[in-house]
Amino acid sequence: MDCQEKLEVPVYTDVDRETFLRDIYPLRRPAVLKRVPLGPCVRSWTVSYLAQKGGDREVKVHVSPEPRMDFLHKNFVYRTLPFDKFIQRAAEAKHSDFFISEDESYYLRSLGEDVRKEPADLRKQFPELAEDFHIPQFFEPEQFFSSVFRISSPGLQLWTHYDVMDNLLAQVTGRKRVVLYSPKDALYLYLTGDKSEVLDIDTTDLQLYPEFVKASRYECILEPGDLLFIPALWFHNTLALQFGVGVNVFWRHLPPESYDKKDPYGNKDPVAASRVLQSLERTLGILEELPPDYQDFYARRMVLRIQSRNFH
């Protein structure tokens, strides 16, 4: 998107806990962190090693006939594979064994033991591989929420979305492009829930999404061993430039009661925010009881009232 303002994500090197908490975390902006020790995983996580250590544990994966995943039209299916077979397929450009086509794309977002109740935790689902990965101690142990494998075929692009928890994306192997948008640009992203309807962020149809040009684009390339700090509510879109293995670590930075206790994925809006959105839907329903010109007038008054609060 040549017409969007483009901004670089700042890069920091040799960051320790003290530096992160003092110089980076308070800014509430994305940051690439280089040369943070992640353990032997950066060297050892080859395709054969992952397949051997991960074994035949079954994983549920997204399978798509094209590399750009589309949540609007659901251009993917869920399939179950042994982890070792999944790793081998995801690393291939062409497949002799496949579900849809020989050039289908794969994406794994690992899950907990009981997917409806338990968050993903590498130490529980993949204990042997978890020994190789050292979680940076940038938050208190009791704040930990989940550690999630993110493994994708080369070229796979995941839609723009936000998370409600702070997180670190560790790009252990392979290269990945990440494009981010500030929460302040939410008005320009054509949201459906936590996702943006603008799937093609590089050659966007501006007749369909004219406001998208107003969003400022932050972009970075993650190399093997890099970390990306993604503050809560920052929108992000990932593109695997190569077959790659990432680990996403989420932690609760708000008081524990702020979060939905029945949310093993960690992507439901905070409890108070959900109440606000539900109240808004009820309010809009009441507004529809008025004639159209009154709807317009009182909707404008509602907008003015919100603007007058000057939320920061």
N, C-alpha and C positions, 0 to 999 in steps of 0.2 A: 504494500500500500504506500506508494510514493507520496500521496497527498496527506498522509498522517504525520504528525510530529513524531520523530523517532528519537528515543533517548536510550542511552546505554545504561545497563545495570552495573553499578559500581563493583569493583573487584578488590578483594582483600586477600592478603597472603599471610600464612603462618598465624592464623587466628586461634587464640586460646579462649578459655571460658571467660576470663576477666575482660579481655578485649571485646569479645562478642557482646557481653552484657553491658559494657560501658559505652562502646563506640558505635555499635551496629544495631542492636536490638531496640533501643529507645527511639530510633528514627522511624520505625514502622514502615520500612521500605525494603524491597528485595535486594539481596546482595549475593554475589558469587564469592565463595570462600575456597581458596586454593591451598593445597599442602596442609590440610587438616588431616591428621592420622585417622585412617578408616580401618586399619588392620590389613592382614594378608589377602583379603578379598580382591583388592585391586590387581594383584599379580596372579592369584590362583584361580579366579573364577572364569576358566575357559569353558567352552561348551562341554567338553568331555568330563571335566571335573564337576561341573554343575549337575550333569546327568547322573554321574556316579554317586555323588553325595546326596543329591535330592531324591534319588531312587524312583520307585514306581508309585509314590504317593499320588493319588488322583487330585487333579486341579480342574476347576471350572474356568474356561477361557472364552474370550470373545473371538469369533472367527468372522472375517469380513472379506467379501470378494474384491474389495478395493481398499487402498491404504488409508483413505480419509474416513474416519468413523463418523457416522451421521446418526445422532440420537433422535432427530426429528422424524426421519423416515425408517429408522431402525434397520440400517443396511448391514446388520450383523446378526449372528446366532450365537447361542451359548452351547458349548460342547465340553465334554469331560475327557481328559487325556491323562495318562500317567505323566508325572513331571518330567521324567527323562525323555519321553517321546515328544512332549511339548517343546522342550528346550531345543531338541534337534530340528524340529519343524520350524520353529521361530527363527532359527539361525539360517535357514535355507532360503534361497531366492525362488527356486522351483521345487514343487513337492511331488514325489511319486505316490505318496499316500496323502489324501486330502478329503475334506468334507464337501467343498463347493467347487473349487477349481484349483489347478496346479499352481497358480500364483496368489492364492488367498493369503491374507495377513492375519497374524495372531497377536493377542494382547492379554496378558495376565495381570490382574489386580488380586493379589492373594487375599484369602479370607480366613476368618477364625474357625475353630473346630465346629462350633454351632453358629452358622452364619447369621442366625436371627438374634443371637444374644451376645456373642463374643467377638471383640475386635481382633484383627489379625495381629499376630506376634510371631516374628521370625523364630524366636527362641522356642516356641511351642510347636509350630508347624514344620520348621526346618532346622532342628537343633544343631545338626552337624555344620550346616552352612552358616548359621548364626554365630558360631564360634569364630568364624573368619571376619565378621563385620563388627567393628567397634562403634557403638552409638556415641557421637560427640556429647559430652556432658555440658550442654548449654542450657539445661533446665533441671529442676529438681526431680529426683527419681519418682516421687509421688505424683508428679504432673504427667508422667508418661501415659499415652493413650494407646498408640499402636505403632507397629513397624510393618510396613507393607512392601512386598515384592512388586515391582513394576517392570515387566519384561515384555519387549515388543519386537516384532519383525522390523527389518529395515524399511524406512519410508512411512511407517505407521504414524498417523496424526490423530491426536485426541482433542476433542472439542474444548472450547474455552469454557471454563467453569471456575467457581470459587469454593474454598473450604472455610469452615467456621473456626478452625483451630490453626494456630501457628504450626508450621512444619518445615522440615529440612528434606530436600530431595538430594540424595547422594547418587551421583552418576558413577557407578562402580566400573562398568565397562561400556565401551561404545561412546559415540558422540550424540548429543541431543541439542536441538534448538528449542529454546523456550521463549515465548512471547508473553508479556504480562501487561495488564491494564489496571490502573488504579481503581479502587472502590469509588472514587469521586467521578469516574467516567461511566458509572453504571447506566446512566440515562441514555448513553449512546450505543449500548451493546445489545439491545433488543433481547431482553432476558425472558426466558421461560424457566421459572424456578431458579435454580442455581446455575443454569447454563445459558450461553449466548446462542441465539439462532444464526449468527453469522458464522457459518462453517468454513467458508473460504476467506481467510483473513489476509491473503496475499493478493488476490485479484477479485476483490469483492464487487458484487453487483450493487453499485451505488444508487441505481434507480429503485432497487428493492430496499436497500438499507442506507439512505442518504445521510443519516446522522452519524454513521460509523466513522466518518472522516474526522470528527471532532475528538475522538478518543486518542490520547497519546500512547504510543507504542513503545514499550520497553522490551529490549531484545538482548539475548545472550546465547552463546554457544557453550554448552557444558562438555568439557573433556573428561576422559576417564580419571576418576579420583576427585573431581570437583563436587562441591556442595552448593546448593542454591537455597538460601533462606527465603521462604515464601510466607509473608505475614498473612494472618487471617484476613479474609475478604478480598484479597488481591486476586484478580482473574488471571488464569494462566492457560496457555495452549502449548502442547508439546509435540514436537516432530522428531522422530528417531532418524537421525542421519545415517546410522548404522544399526545392526543388531545390537541391542544393549540391555544391560541389567542395571536397574536402579532399586534403591531402597528408600521409601518415603517414611519418615518418622514424624508422628504427630504428638503434640502435647497440649494439655489443657492449660491455657494461660489465664482464663477467667475462673472465678470461683466454681467449684464442682457442681453446685446446684444450678448453675446457669445452663447446663447442657441437658439434653434429653437422655434420660437413663436407658431408654430402649433403642439407642442408636449405635449399633456396632460399627457402622462405617465412619462415624464422626462427621457426617456432612449435613445433618439436619440443622436448621436454624436454631439459635438459642431459644430457650423456653419463652422468655419475654418477647422476643422478636416474633415467634410463631403466634403468640396471643395478639400482638399488634396486627399482623397480617390477616388473621381470622376476623378481628374486629373491623378491619378495613373492608373486607369482603361483605360483611353484614351491613356496614354503612353504605356501601355502593348499592346494595340491594334496596335499602330504604330510599336512597336517592332516586331510584328508578320509579318510585311511586309518584313523583312529581312530573308535570308537563316538561317537554324537552327544554324550553327556554329557562325554566327554573332549575332544571338539572345542571345546565351549563353555568348559570349564575352561582349556584351554591357549590358546585365543584370548584369554581375559581376562588370562592371564599375559603374553601378548605385548603387549597394550595397556598393561598396567602397566609393562612393561619400557621401552616407548617413552616413556611419560609420565615415568618416573624419570630419563630422560636430560636432561629440561628443555631442549629445543632452543630457541634464541633466533633 
